[in-house]
Amino acid sequence: MSRTDAPPLPEPLRVPVADSHTHLDMQDGTVEEGLARASAVNVTAVVQVGCDVKGSHWAAETAAAHPSVHASVALHPNEAPRIVHGDPEGSARQGAREPGGKAALDEALAEIDALAALAHVRGVGETGLDYFRTGPEGMAAQEESFRAHIEIAKRHGKALVIHDREAHADVLRILADAGAPERTVFHCYSGDAEMARVCAAAGYFMSFAGNVTFKNAQPLRDALAVAPSELVLVETDAPFLTPAPYRGRPNAPYLIPVTLRAMAEVRGTDEDTLAAAVHDNTARAFDF
């Protein structure tokens, strides 16, 4: 079995669940194939997340064409500095880019704003801060973009989907300062138990991905254990973060049952109870 082979279909869930964050456009096979595999294990809906203008248009179009797909649109935190300062090396999938300055960022944000007005677009994100890939020179562009997305989400009454990588304190500070939208989701929650309590007090949803199954992820499991059941979501972030024992192989929405079962174990509950809660939470978070 090769590391590039897709993992087998897990045992289906008895209670339907949604994948709160996936990237179908980065996965092998057609959208229809991906949705059929997900449906076969009772993953009945997915939130398709855009990371740039092109991907956000694709997310909106895909959601319009498939009732089980809901779109979220945004400029990823690492996209904002690329737009402003350029990317001569072409570090992302889009290749090299000339600097566009503030005008180019404003233009891209206007496109995201227009997409966020669409009925089948349920979220604005993934937006936030990423101090892992972007150095100090990109922080101002990231924060400006993040604040703009917060306003877009509030203006259109959509969920805000947060990408927070090695930037917990600043993400929480900006949310408090700008005023978080009514529904805010920490995608691929990466904080500890103490931060989970802060998020819970603010009413933020916490979405857990396959990395909650990784050996070195005890702080994540501690956070999951204390997160209130009405604020917990599950996601794949596919094709990334494939849960153990398939770590390193391609992820897809049909692997949600593997992560959900691991989560149920951490929380000391049965999978049906957790699945029912997660299903309701996701529908509430994304208003579908």
N, C-alpha and C positions, 0 to 999 in steps of 0.2 A: 504493500500500500504506500503510494507516494505522498509526500507532504503537500503536493498540489491537488490531490484527489479530494473531491467533496466528501464530507463525512456522511454516514448513512442517515436515513430518516429515523428520528427517535420515535418511541412509543407516543401515539397521539395524546394530547391532553383531553380530559373529559369535559372541561369547562373552557369555552373559547376565550382567547386572549389576543390583544393587539401588540405588535412590535412598535414601540413608541418612537423609534429612531432607526432608519435604515437608509442605505444609498443603493437603490436598485440599479442606478446608472453605472455603478462601478463593479457590478456583479456579472458573472458569466451567465449566458443563456438569455432568453427573452423575459420581459416583464411577466407575460402570461405564464411561463414555466415556473418562475419564482413564486408567483402568487398561488399557482396550483399546488406546488410542494408545501407551501405554508398552510394552505387550506386543508391539505391531507392530514396535518397534525393538529388541526383546530386553532391555527393562528389565522384569524379571520379578517384582520385589518392591519395595515402598515402605515406609518407616517414616513413619507419620502421627503428627505431633507436636502435642500439646495445649499451649496457652499459658495456660489458665485452667481453672476447674472445669468449666464448660460444654463447652469445647472438648476437655477430657480425657475427659469422658464420651462425647462424639461419637467421639473417636479409638478408644476401647475398643469401642464398639458397631460401628464400621466394620470394625475388625480382626476382630471376632467373626463378621461377615457375609461377609468376603472373605479367603480363604486367603492371597492375595498381599499383604495389608496387615498390618503389625505396628504396634502402638501404642506411643507413649511419652507419658507423662502428667506434667503439672507446672503450677506457677504460674510464668509467665515472670518474669524478674527485675524487669521494670517493673510487673508485676501486684501484687507484694507491697506496695510503697509505696502503690499505689492502694487496696488493701484496708485498710491500716492508717490512712492519712492522708486517704483520700477523694480524689475527683477531680471538683471542681465544674465544670470546663470540659468534662469528657467527652472527654479527649484520645485515648482508645482506642476500638476498635469498639463496646465495650459501653455507651458513653454516660456521663453524669454519675453520680457515686457519693458517698454519704455516708461520712464516716470510720467505720471499724468497730473500730479499735484492735487490740490483740494478740489479743483473743478471736476476732475475725473471721478473723484470719490462722490461728490455731490450728484453727479450724473448717474452713477451706479446706484446710489441710494434712492434716487427718484424712481428708477426702474423697479427696485424692490418694493417701494411704497405702492406703486401701481399694481403690482402682482398681489400684494397683501390685501387689496380691496376685493379680490375675487372670492366668491362664496366657497369654492372647494379648497382654498388655501386656509388652513386651520391654524398655522403657526408662523411666527417670525423668528427665524433662527436656522442654523446655529450661529449665534453671535455671542460675544463676551470678550474674554481676554486669554491669550496664550503666551506665557512667558517662556515656554519650552522652545518653541521654534522661532519666535520673534524677539530680538534683542531690544535694548533700551531705545534705539533709534526709531523703532516702530511703535512704541507704546502710545504716543499721542494720537496717531492715526487709528490705532485699535480702540482707544477710549472714545474718540469722536464718533467712530462707526457704531460702537456699542450703544452710546447714548442716543444716537439717531434711531437705531433699531428699537430701543425701549419706547421711544415716542411713536414710532410706526405701529408697534404692537398695541399700544394704548389707543391710538387714533382709530384703528380698525377693529378693536375688541378681540384681538387674536392672542393666543398663547405666546409667551416669550420662551424660546428654547436656548438655554445657556450652554456655551462651551467654556469650561473653566479649567485651564491647565496650568498648574503651578502659579495660580493668581487668586487664590481664595479670598484673601483679605480685601484686595482691590475690587473684585467682582461684587462682594457683599456691600462694600462701601458705596460703589456707584449705584447699585440697586436701591439702597436706602436713600441715597442723595437724590436720585432722579425720580424715585417713586416707582416701585415695581408694578407691572400690570397685574390685574386681578389673578391671572393664571400664569405662573412662572415655573418652568421645568428645568432642573439641573440635569442635562443630558450626560450620560456616562458619569454619574456622580463619582467624584474622586476625593471628597473630603473625608475627615475622620468622624468619630462619634460626636465629638464636641461641636463640630460644624453642622452635623445632622440635627442637633438640638436647636441650633440657631435657625437653620432652614425651616424646621418644624414650627418654631415659634412665629415665623414670618408667613407660614402657609405655603412654602415653596414645595413643589413636587420633586422627588428624587428618583431618577430613573437609573436602574442598575443594569450593567452590561455583563458580557461573558467574563470580564476580568475579575468579577467577584469570586470566580472559581479558581483563580490562580493561587499557587502555594504562598506567594509573598504578599497576598492581599488581605491579611488579617485586619488592618485598620478599616478596610471597606466592609468586611463582614461585621465588624463591631458597629459601624454606622448603620448598616442594614438592620441589625438587631434592635436598634433604638428608634429607627424611623417609624412614625405612626403609620398604621396599616392603610389609612385613607390617603396617604401621600406617596405611596410606593408605586413605581412603574417598572416595567422590564423592557429592554431593548437589545438589539443585536449590534448596532453601529456597523452592520455588515457592509463590506466584506472584512472588516477589522474585528479584533477582540473575540475570536472564536473561543467558546468555553472549553475548559478541560473536559474530557481527555483529548480534544481535537485541536488544541492550541497550535497555531502555526498553519493550519489548513484553512481553506476559504470559508468564511461565515456567510450565512443567509438567514432570512426570517424563519425558515423551517426549523432552525436550531433553538428557537426560543424555549421549547420544553426543557432542554438540558439546563439552561440557566435558571428557569423558573423552579425546577425541582431542587437545584442547589440552594436557591434562595429560601424555599420552604423549609429546608433542613436547618439553615442558619436561624430562621425565625421560630423554629420549633412548632411549625404548623403543618397541616396537610396541604398537598398541592391544589386540591379543589378549592379550598377556602382562600388561599392566596390568589389563585387564578381569578376567582370571582371578584375579589377586591381590586386586583390589578385591572381587570376588564372595565369595571365601573370607574376607577380612577382615570384611566386613559381617555375614556369617553367624556368624562367631566373636564379633564385638562385641555383636551382639544375640541370640545364642544361638538362631538359627532354622535 
